[in-house]
């Protein structure tokens, strides 16, 4: 009996190498893919801010998390957390279908003009040591930054989500299990996929993120492999600059989550035309007026 585990392990490896083993593995991956995609779609849906009400809803979630809970930013009298980069950002939210409540938000900062900088360029450019991946090497329309991911406390009720970092998307490593998909933080992953979908569908080639190394490690559990391009610095805690593009994302993503991303991409693709019309007609003119007033 003592050799039984070793025997079973050897047998499993032999079976996996056969056509039958590959067929079984393929079936398991297909079943996982269908489960993950359908599970997300059953309970959650991505929506993009395409009016002022939805933008303010994103700012309110950010205020709850970044100002009131984490105290990274000062409390604002109007309860909205807004900065200069929101003038040229696209905001994604996740709606909880059963309750209708908004379960999280993330933004994709997308500069279009030469004077518009990414947050990482304005505050942390010196931390980027991979000079070939410096955002200033690329055309403004080809870069974006994913930031301000926030999940409100009422959607972190599970015991596994009550730990430092969950508010900004970190996966609890002690609760993660590939055999227990209910442990996946679908909201945080859905937000990153919504941001990725916004970039991909908008033909943005290079994405940057300033985040905690443990968040980067936890995202790698599902195959989101960010490439670290500089050392850890003190910026709202210990954070480092990371880079990702479409190829890095798609090449490493596990089948189940690739299916989930494709579903989210389809939803984002349908919403983008209305979003771009709103930004062109409502947000951009106001941003220009604010810039004129500042001078």
Secondary structure, DSSP 8 states (H G I E B T S, - for coil): -TTHHHHHHHHHHHHHTSHHHHHHHHHHHHHHHHHHHHHHHHHEEEEE--SHHHHHHHHHHHIIIIIIIS-SS---TTS----GGGGGEEEEEEEETTT--EEEEEEEE---STT---HHHHHSGGGB--GGG-GGGS-GGGEEEEEEEE--GGG--SGGG-STTGGGT---TTT--TT-GGGS-HHHHHHHHHHHHHHHHTT--EEEEEE-HHHHHHHGGGT---EE-B--EESSSEEEEEEE-HHHHHHH--HHHHHHHHHHHHHHHHHHHHHHHHIIIIIHHHHHHHHHHH-
